[in-house]
Amino acid sequence: MKTNSELIAAVNTLKRGGLVVVRTDTLYGLIALAGHKEAVNKVYHIKNRQPAKQCIVLINKNNGRLMYNSKKE
């Protein structure tokens, strides 16, 4: 994301249960809010991922106490 307005748009999309594609140094990532069940289901569907296979969940160090189970239910 290059601008503040792009960041705000991405955050708003995530809050509404949408998905965002972000570029890293080496690849593109598909992100969703781990606590938003419908968004996690979208990731599994798009990636054709088996429900028993968990996803990586990144947590801000300030909120590290929170634990999410990304297993699709």
Secondary structure, DSSP 8 states (H G I E B T S, - for coil): --SHHHHHHHHHHHHTT--EEEE-SS-EEEE--TT-HHHHHHHHHHHT--TTS-------GGGTT--------
